[in-house]
Each structure stands twice: as structure tokens, then as C-alpha cells.
């Protein structure tokens, strides 16, 4: 299981830090690739955590993603 932390910039200009994980993928690089591929489509959506909440993040609302080696601050 690999988890990555993304800093998401929304089209409104706001940003938020979310955690995304895939239980069947051990490599964090592959997890990042899957998240970016899913969000690249206008109808793409991924399920992420923001603190204790589960959030559906839709690709059409995302302006940019940032993935740092140590991750964003949650």
C-alpha cells in the first residue's frame, strides 16, 4: 500500500492538502501517476482524505497538483 500527499490548487485559487492511497500499488510513483491520469480527464474523480474527512476530488475543479518528496503539511 502506498500513500502520497498532494497539494491541490483549485480553479478558484484556493489550495488544500490531501492524502491519496491505493492499497494494491506498492510504489508511490505509480500512485502519483494514477492520480494524475484520473484527474486529467474532465470527468475524472479520485477519493482522497483531508484531515479526518473523505473527499471526492473532481478533475474539472483542479488547476494544478504539487507533489513534494516529503509531501505537503496536513
C-alpha positions in Angstrom: 0.0 0.0 0.0 1.4 3.4 -1.0 0.1 6.8 0.1 1.0 10.2 -1.3 0.2 13.7 -0.2 -0.8 16.2 -2.8 -1.1 19.9 -2.6 -4.1 20.7 -4.9 -4.6 24.2 -6.4 -8.3 24.6 -7.3 -9.5 26.7 -10.2 -10.9 29.2 -7.6 -7.3 29.9 -6.5 -7.7 28.1 -3.2 -5.4 25.2 -2.3 -5.7 22.2 0.0 -3.5 19.3 1.1 -5.0 15.8 0.6 -3.8 12.2 1.1 -4.4 9.7 -1.7 -3.7 6.0 -1.3 -4.0 2.8 -3.3 -3.9 -0.5 -1.4 -2.8 -2.6 -4.4 0.1 -0.4 -5.6 3.3 -0.5 -3.5 5.2 2.2 -5.4 4.4 5.9 -4.6 5.4 6.9 -8.2 2.8 4.7 -9.7 0.2 6.0 -7.2 1.0 9.6 -8.3 0.8 8.6 -12.0 -2.7 7.0 -11.4 -3.9 10.1 -9.6 -2.7 12.5 -12.3 -4.1 10.3 -15.1 -7.5 10.2 -13.3 -7.7 13.9 -12.8 -6.5 14.7 -16.3 -9.9 13.7 -17.6 -12.7 16.3 -17.1 -15.0 13.6 -15.7 -12.2 12.1 -13.6 -12.5 11.8 -9.8 -10.4 10.4 -7.0 -11.2 9.7 -3.4 -8.9 11.5 -1.0 -8.6 12.3 2.7 -8.4 15.8 4.0 -7.8 15.5 7.7 -10.4 13.1 9.1 -12.8 13.6 6.1 -13.1 11.7 2.9 -13.4 13.9 -0.1 -14.2 13.3 -3.8 -11.8 15.4 -5.8 -13.1 16.1 -9.3 -10.6 16.7 -12.1 -12.6 19.6 -13.6 -12.0 21.7 -10.4 -8.3 21.2 -10.3 -5.9 23.7 -11.7 -2.6 22.2 -10.5 -1.1 19.4 -8.4 2.1 19.6 -6.4 3.8 16.5 -5.1 6.9 17.1 -2.9 9.3 14.4 -1.7 8.3 14.9 1.9 4.7 15.7 1.0 2.5 18.6 2.0 1.5 19.5 5.5 -1.8 18.0 6.6 
